[in-house]
Each structure stands twice: as C-alpha cells, then as structure tokens.
Amino acid sequence: MRDSIASLLFFPDNTNIPDHTACKEQQAEGGPYHAEGGEARYSRSRYQRSKLAGGTDLIRCQSNLSNLRNLRMFPTPGCAGTTRQVRFKYDTNMEFTVAITGASGAIYAQRTLVHLAASGVVERINLIMSEAATTVAKVELGVDLTNADRMTINRWLGLPADSRLVHLHRLDNVAARPSSGSHPQEGMVIVPCSMGTLGAIASGAGTNLIHRAADVTLKENRRLVLVPRETPYNAIHLENMLRMSRAGAHIIPASPGFYHRPQSIEALVDHLVFRILDHLGVPHSQATQWRGLKEQTGELINANED
C-alpha cells in the first residue's frame, strides 16, 4: 500500500520530506515533486491542497495513474503527528485571481495585492472588481477606481506605470481567463468578500465573473480563499461559510491579531494579509509570525526599550 501512495504525501509541520515516503517515486519524468536538499518543490499547477478534518492539510499530488485517484490517506510511521503546511521552494511563475467586492475593508485588498506583487513568485494577477468595490475604495481609501485602467491600478499599488503584472477584467466579462478551468493558475482570493458574493457562490447561482471564477477554482480543486468582512453574522451568513468550507474553500474572516502590537493600521492589516498569503502558498515577511511567548514578549520588550 505504501508504494501506491505516490500521489498522496503527508508531512508534519516544518519538516523535510523523509526518505522513506513516496517522494522518490515522484521524481520520475513529469512528476510534480522533486527532492532537492530534502525539501519539497512544486511545479506550477501540478499540486492541489485540501483541508482534512481537524484543520490539517493534505498535499495531493496529481498523478497520471488513474487507479490512484481514489486512494485514502494512510500516513507512514515517520510522518505521524499534527500536520500543517509544507514549506516549498517557490517557483517564480505563480498566477492568482484577486476579486474585490463591496464589503468594507478595501485596504485588505490593496495590501494583499501589494504583497503578492512584492513576493517575487507571482508573475500574473487577474484582478476583478465589483461596482460596489470601487465605491467602497473611494470612501475608505480616497481612490477613484471607477473605469480604472492598468496605469490607474499600478499607481494605486505603487507599481511601475508600465507594469503588466496586474490584468484587470470587467465584472461582466465571463469569457476572461479566470472563467475557464482549462486556464492553469494556483488559486483565487476574494478580499473582502461581501455576504452577497458569498451567498451567490455557496448557492452555485453565479451571475458575474467573480462568481464564475470562484466556482471554477472549486471545481478544479484549487485554493479558494474567502475573506468575509461583516459583523455580526446572521445564521444565513454562517451557514454559507460552513457550506463553502465543506466545499474546500479557506474562510479567513477579516479578524487580525494584536499579539505583534501593531503601531499602525497598515501593520494591523498586514497581519491578516500574511495569513491570506499563507493559505495561498505565497512567501512573505515573518514580522507578525508568532514565535512563542518567551521570544515574542522578549522582542517586544527590547523594542519598547529602544
């Protein structure tokens, strides 16, 4: 059975791939995983990541062997224990779709785009904005994104005027790249995600490119991150989030932490943005990462003394 687990790898947090796992079988021609220095490396759009019960992560390598598709997960002895993310050596050709809806929290969208652009591993961002999103951005950030073009978006994000990293798609353009599962990309984030958008995706009754792109992300087993920004939640909101979580989406409410003692709104927002990037598999600053009580409080005390 162990030999046939070539398409399912299960690793503890912060550990290298053990030699006894099926990683070596994946080094064959066309295999998505390669052993380099004992770490995992992926080829673009060749892996899927899904959540297991209990909050653990399963890295499911796509395999050309059809008889492996229905295998269940049996971790090997050396892979026991609580599991979380596998640390990757990142390729530099990742592609994501970012959707912005009309919920409050436009700054979360802006900072997510800024950090994706600065990550060094993203070569293309498909940006979709609802009409309500442009209204919220104008109210909250003082920026007019109505009828925005590439230069407007680049200026908003602090990118060079001629940058072609961000590709803006009209909300009604259901023929755009993100609308088709045959177009390979790593995943999608909707930030912030309004309750109307959440409900439309959860019901499967999509009417625009944001809904369609999210539906495609789910059906292709790619990573879909939803960042709801609403309070309080009613029963319908909670049921829709539960339904989306069961369908494979990552629900990350806009609820930043405070243990890094943010000194600005931007620092507070970035804490949540870095959690979004964690779930997208994109590298980022570790400035807000929890490092244990003693180390965390010691660093904060020293910083305050300085």
N, C-alpha and C positions, 0 to 999 in steps of 0.2 A: 504493500500500500504506500509505503514511504516513497518508493521510486516513482509512483504515479502522481505524486503531488507536485510535479514540475510546474504546474501553473498556479499553485497556491503557496505563498510564503508568509510566515507568521513570525514576527520578531519582537523581542522586548524593546522598551524604550532605551535610546542612547546606546545601543549595542551594535556591533558589526555583524554581518551575516556569518553565522557559524559554518564551518566547512562541511558539516555533515548534512546540511539542508540540501534542497534540490536546486540551489543556485547554480551549481556547476552544469546541471542539465540545460539551464537557460543560456549557457554560453555558446550553444550550437548556433549555426548560421541563422540569422534572423531573430534570435532570442532577445527579448527586451531587456533582460538583466545581464550584467557583466560584473565579474568580481575584479575590482581594482583596489588593491590595498585593503581588502576585506570589507569595503563599503559597497552600498548599493548605488547603481547608476541606472537611470532610465532613459529610454529613447522616447521621443515625443509621441504622445498619443498612443503609447503601447501598454499603458497600465491603467488600472481602474482602482479606485479606493472607495470602500463602502464601510458603513458602520455596523458593528455587531452589537448584540445585546450587552449591556453593561458599559457602554461607552468605549469599547475597544475598536481598533482599526484593523481591517483586513486588507492587505495589499494583494490584489488579484491580478496576476499577470495574464494577459491574453495569450492563448495558445491556439495553434493551428490544429491541435488534436481534438477533434470533436468529442471523443469519448471521455475527455477530462472535464467537460463543461459542467457536469452535474455532481462532481465530487464534493463532499463535505470537508470541513476544516478539521484536521487532526494535527495539532502541534506536536513537534518532536520533542524528546526529553530536554534537549538543550535550549529549547525555546519557551519553556514554561514561564509563567509569571504574567503580571499585568502588562498589557501592550498598549502602545500609543503610536506616535508617528515614526516612520522610518526616516532617517536622515539621508538625504540624497546629495550626490554631486549633481549640480544643476546644469542642464543644457542651457543654451542661450537663444532658444527659438520657441519659447512658450507663447501661446496665444490665449487670450481670455476675452470674454464678453462682459462688459460692465454696464448694468442698467441702473438708471436713476429715476425714481418715481416721486410722487408728490408728498410723501411723508416729510415731516420736519426732520432736519439733520443733514442738510446739503453739505455741511463741512465734512461729514463722514465720507461722502462720495468724493469730494475734492481730494482729501488726504489719501484715500485708497488709490486713486488714480496717480497721485504724485509718487507714492511709494512703489506702485507697480512699475512706473516709468523709471524710477531710480534703482530698481532691483538688479538691473544688468542681465536678467534672464528672460525678459519679456520682449518679444520682437513686434507684437501687434496687439492692440487693444481695440475691440469693437465696442463703440460707445453708443448707447441708446438712451434717449431722454424722453420722458413724457412731457406733455404741455404743462401739467401741474408742477413738474420738477423745475422747469425754468422759472415759474412764478415763485416757488419757494427759494430758489437760489438768489433771485433778485431781492426778496425780502430779507433773507438771513445773511447773505454774503455781499449784497450790493453789486452783483454782477449780472449783466443782461446777456442771457444765453438764448434769447428768442431769435430764431433764424440764424443760429450760430454757424460759422464755417470753421474750417480747420485752423485758421490763424487765430480766431477768437478762442477756441478751445486751448490751443498751445499757449496763448498769452495767459489764460486763466490758470493753467497748470505750471507756468514758468518754464515751458519748453521752448527750444528754438523755433522761430517763426516758420521755418521750412521743415520742421519735424513731421515725419509721416508715421509716427508710432501709433497715434490715435486716429481711428477711422470712424467718423460719425455716420450713423444710419438713421434715416427717418423712421418714426414710430410706425408708419403705415406701410413701410417697405418690407412686406413679408417674403420678398424674393431675395433679401440680403443674405450674406454668407451664414450668419448665425441661425438662419431659419432651416438649414438642412443638416441632417446628421452625417451626410457624406463629407461635409467640410470638417476636417480634424481640428480640434482645439482642446485645451486642457480642462476648461470649465467656465463657469459663469458666476458672477455675484450680482445681486440686486441690493443696492445700498443707497439710501434707505429704501426699505420695502414697505409700501403702503398696505393697509388691510384690504383694499380693493384689489390690488395686484395679487396679494397672497390668496384671496378667495378665488380669483379667476384661474390661477394656476392649479390650486387644490381641486377645483371642480372639473378641470380639463376643458373649460369653455373659454378658451383664449380668443381674443379679438384683435391683438396687435402683435408687433414684433417681439416685445418683451415677453409676452405670454408664450408665444411660439418658441422663442429661443430657450426659455426655461423648460418647456415641455420636451424639446429636443435634447437638452442636457440630461434630463432624467431618463429618457428612453435609451440614450446612448451610454448610460451608466457613467457619466462624467460628473465632476464635482459641481454641485449647485449650492451656493451659499446665499442664504436669505438673511437680511439684517432688518428685522421689523423695528419700527420706532413709533410706538403708540403706548399710551397709558391712560387709564387702566385697560387691560384686556378684558373683553367680554367672552362668554362661553363659545361664541362662533369663532372668534379670533384664535382661541386656544385649541379648538377642535381642528381648525385649518392648519395650524402649526404642527399639531400632532400628526395629522394626515400627511403633511409634507415630509416630516421626519421619517415616518414609516416608509415613504416612497423613496427615501435615500438622500433628501436634502439636509444640509447642515444649517440649523437655526441658530443664529448668533444675534440675540437682541442687542440693541444699542445701549448696553449697560456696562460702561467702562469701570475698571477697578481704580482704587485710590492708593494701593499699598506702595506705589512708586512715588507718592507725594508730588503729584504734578503741580508745577508752578505756573502753568498757563492752560488755556482752553485747548490749544494745539497739542500740548503734551498729554492732556487727558484724552483727547480724541485719538491720538496715535496709539494709545494702549489698546483700544478696541480694534483699530485698523491692523495692528500687528497680529491680533488674534484671527482676523479675517485672512490675512496672508498665511498664517499657519495652516489654516484649513484649505487654502488654495495650493499649498506646497511651494510658496514663494519666499526666498530668503529676505531677511530684514534686520534692522537694528535690534540688539538684545537689551536695549536700555530699560525696558519696562518688564523684562522677564523676572519672575520670582526665582530667587536663588537660595532660599532657606532663611529662616528667621534670623539667625545669628549674623550671617553675611549681609542680609538685606538691611537690618537695622544698623549694623556697624557702618556700612557705607553711607547710610543716610545721616548718621550722627557725625561722621567725618565731614560730609558735605556741608552740614549746617555749621560746623565749627569753622570751616574755611570761609 
